């Protein structure tokens, strides 16, 4: 779309990891999820 700029809200990976850890995810699982989600969110702005 011409002239349209997409902005994103900040994504707090540490808070996301802590939330996942609280839900029972292991540290490696939580970190992998946070990394994957951050990549997806970033790719939507390219």
Contact map, one row per residue, 1 for C-alpha under 8 A:
1111000000000000000000000000000000000000000000
1111000000000000000000000000000000000000000000
1111100000000000000000000000000000000000000000
1111110000000000000000000000000000000000000000
0011111000000000000000000000000000000000000000
0001111100000000000000000000000000000000000010
0000111110000000000000000000000000000000000010
0000011111000000000000000000000000000000100010
0000001111100000000000000000000000000000000000
0000000111110000000000000000000000000000000000
0000000011111000000000000000000000000100000000
0000000001111111000000000000000000000000000000
0000000000111111100000000000000001100100000000
0000000000011111110000000000000000000000000000
0000000000011111111000000000000000000000000000
0000000000011111111100000000010001000000000000
0000000000001111111110000010011011000000000000
0000000000000111111111000000010000000000000000
0000000000000011111111100000000000000000000000
0000000000000001111111111000010000000000000000
0000000000000000111111111110010000000000000000
0000000000000000011111111000000000000000000000
0000000000000000001111111000000000000000000000
0000000000000000000111111100000000000000000000
0000000000000000000111111110110000000000000000
0000000000000000000010011111110000000000000000
0000000000000000100010001111111000000000000000
0000000000000000000000000111111100000000000000
0000000000000000000000001111111110000000000000
0000000000000001110110001111111111000000000000
0000000000000000100000000011111111100000000000
0000000000000000000000000001111111110000000000
0000000000000000100000000000111111111000000000
0000000000001001100000000000011111111100000000
0000000000001000000000000000001111111110000000
0000000000000000000000000000000111111111000000
0000000000000000000000000000000011111111100000
0000000000101000000000000000000001111111110000
0000000000000000000000000000000000111111111000
0000000000000000000000000000000000011111111100
0000000100000000000000000000000000001111111110
0000000000000000000000000000000000000111111111
0000000000000000000000000000000000000011111111
0000000000000000000000000000000000000001111111
0000011100000000000000000000000000000000111111
0000000000000000000000000000000000000000011111
